Each structure stands twice: as structure tokens, then as C-alpha cells.
Amino acid sequence: MTTRTRILTGITTTGTPHLGNYAGAIRPAILASQDANADSFYFLADYHALIKCDDPQRIQRSRMEIAATWLAGGLDVNRVTFYRQSDIPEIPELTWLLTCVAAKGLLNRAHAYKASVDKNVEAGEDPDAGISMGLYSYPVLMAADILMFNAHKVPVGRDQIQHVEMARDIGQRFNHLFGNGKEFFTMPEALIEESVATLPGLDGRKMSKSYDNTIPLFTSAKDMKDAISRIVTDSRAPGEAKDPDNSHLFTLFQAFASKDQEEEFRAELLQGLGWGEAKNRLFQLLDGQLGEARERYHQLMSRPSDMEDLLLIGAKKARAVAAPFLAELREAVGLRSFVEQAAAPVATKKKAAKAARFVSFREDDGSFRFRLLAADGEQLLLSRNFADGKTAGAVTKQLQSGEALDVRTEALGFSVWLDGAAVADSAEFADGAARDAAIAALRIALTPIED
């Protein structure tokens, strides 16, 4: 029997969906959910929204708008598990279990946290000014979202790849400490869809609320037409040939057109179609494709109780998976019934010693690297880039072989060499004493190490 691939996608509920959200995330996710081999979980990430937004009305409105957008777009709730994150109490509990094994050093390296610190430092502020524990712990909550349902694939943008890797690190750490030979968590993979459209906004930059350049998806046909009329074009007059390949308007048309429609529109632009008429063609194309869905959207928004019922059914399905799994995890960490504990034979098994471990990952350019993490999750080494996973694996095995370690200091850091070539490096340390202590810790960690 073929195992179905479990796919998990969440959308943060802080805004109104626009055309870019639809083409880049919602439409491809709805299409993917129709695959008979996919077991799809889609959720409204409303706990995540609290990190970014302190306006309760905006969060409530956004939850409704995003739910209505998914449903109006054709999401079949009978084929998928569709739920609100906040309806699954097991998720915040799992977040705490994972927080207790997540290394602070790992969270210190999260891009969003580092960017906020850098911004504060540039402004001459305290490095942590305005940074909440929600922002700092965001990767642990995302890890809980993913690991609770043991997702195999997580479709994300490139800026979120790190969070999926961190979920792997945290999941591996939990497995190592409490698994006793059992792998509680599946290791998720980031799914980057290169073919998914990133739409330009009215000014040619990426369509985003931050740039105020969006085209509304389902508000009204008039709003959409007004927004399209504001798309920036060049000054070529009707009758003059237009360059489709350097036209934001053509890129938008292309994202929704059939091949025949695209070729016909390209030919008309080259023959001098006026920009006003071109914008009208784009509106007609979008209105034709989205008109029915817009009607369904407004019906749903006028009947919030219908959406509430569907989401509660989805939450029941999600909790049927989450509740028994969390019970297993509670048992594993020692949060057990006194009665069951008293009835059970006293365990005499010695607790496995905590050990350092290697964590492999793949870079955006296709190369392979690994980290060596200490028992507490602190990074001891970061490897150089290797062309393939086999070579990276061979290096990790050689490092664990017990051979004398060739460590070479370089200012306030050091590198590890094998066969005359540097294969991995340390971080920079505050002083020579800290560097030498790290080298001593590395030698201990590699004598021997569990993979």
C-alpha cells in the first residue's frame, strides 16, 4: 500500500488576501489538494497573527476573509483537513514541550529575530527593544504546527526554508532525548515550487500590502477594475509596439491566461494595442475567472456561521490526530498518570547519555552541508559546501572514526581539516580562551559521537 504524502500549509491571518496571495499560495495549494496521493492539512495561522498584530478586530476580520477565500477558491473540505490553529489546544502544549528542548543558540540564529536586532542596533536602540517572546519563539510554534501532524512536505517561500530546517533540528532533538529507539517525529522537507507565480504589483515590485500595490481578489469588480487602471506602464501610445517581456501588466495576464490567450495578447501588444484597452483585457480575463468565486466569497462572508461549522468539523478531524499523539508525547517526557505509573513495573533502564549529533541540510544552490550540534543544541561546527550528500556523509563518518583531529586556529575561530583540505569551521569567539574551550568541547564531542 502506497503511503500518502502529508502536506501542510498555513496562512497568517493579518490581512485581506490579494491577487498575489491567490496566484502564489492559495490556487496552487487548492490544486495540490486534489491529488489522490496527498493528505492535505490547511490552517488559519491565527496564533502566529498575534505576533505581528495587536488589533483584535483586524485579526478577526482577516480570519473570516482568509477562510472565505479558501472556500470560495474551491477548497474541498471533505478531501482535506481545514482548521484554525487556535482550535487545536494540543498545538500550544506541543509548543511548550518543544521549547524545552529547543536550543537558545538555534533560536538566536532565526532570520526574523536577527533582522529585528540588526534594525535596533542600526537605530542605536537596545538590541532587543520591542522584540517579544512571540517573535523570538516563532520558529518553535511553527515547528509544533508541522510536527504535530508529521507533515512530509511543507510548501514555503525561500524566506521560510530556515524555519522548516529548525523544525527538523528540534524534532530530531526530541526524538533523541525521549524516543528510546522510537522516531516520534517525521523529518519534514521544505517544498519550494519554482513554477509558482510571484506576481508584480501595480508599481512592478512584488505585490504586497507593505508596498500598497495590491490588486484586491474578491472585494468587488469595481475595486479590481480601479486597481488595474493604476498599473504603471510606459509612455508608448496606441499604435506603437509594446514590449510584453518588460510589461508588469503582461506578467499579470500571463499568470491567469491559457497558452492561446497569452500568445494572442502578446501579438496584440506587439501590434500596438493601447494600454487602456490592454488593462481592460486583463480585467475581463480576471473577472471571467474569478467572478463566480467572488460571488461565493460574498455569500460566505454574509453567513459566518456556515464557515464556523466547517472549521469546527475540520478542528475535530485535526484533533482526532493531535490528541492521541500528544498523549504519547506526554507519556514519553514523563507527564503520566500516577495510577498507571503505580501499576506499571518500576523501570530500571538507564537513561541514555546525551550526545552531540550531526544535522545535514541542503543549500538553495543544491550543495550539501552539515552542522555538528552539541548535546545542548549549540553549534560546534558548520561544514563547507559539498557537491552531493554522499560526500558530506563520508566526511561526517571520517570525523567520527576516532582518528586524530586536525584543528587549525585562525584568529578567534578555527577550522577542521581532512586530507589536506578544510572541511568545517567554527563561529568567531569573543577571545582566545573561549575559542580554546570550544576546541576542547569539539574533541570530547567527537570521541565518539552518535549520528
ZINOR-V823079 format. One record per helix or strand. SS is the DSSP state (H for helix, E for strand). FROM is the first residue (numbers start at 1). TO is the last residue. If there is no record, write none. Layout:
BEGIN
ss=SS from=FROM to=TO
ss=SS from=FROM to=TO
END
This chain:
BEGIN
ss=E from=5 to=12
ss=E from=18 to=18
ss=H from=19 to=33
ss=E from=38 to=45
ss=H from=46 to=52
ss=H from=56 to=72
ss=E from=81 to=84
ss=H from=85 to=87
ss=H from=89 to=99
ss=H from=104 to=108
ss=H from=111 to=122
ss=H from=133 to=148
ss=E from=153 to=155
ss=H from=158 to=178
ss=E from=189 to=191
ss=E from=200 to=200
ss=E from=206 to=206
ss=H from=209 to=211
ss=E from=216 to=216
ss=H from=221 to=229
ss=H from=244 to=246
ss=H from=248 to=256
ss=H from=259 to=270
ss=H from=275 to=302
ss=H from=304 to=333
ss=H from=338 to=343
ss=E from=357 to=362
ss=E from=368 to=373
ss=E from=379 to=383
ss=E from=386 to=386
ss=H from=389 to=399
ss=E from=406 to=410
ss=E from=413 to=418
ss=E from=421 to=425
ss=H from=432 to=445
END
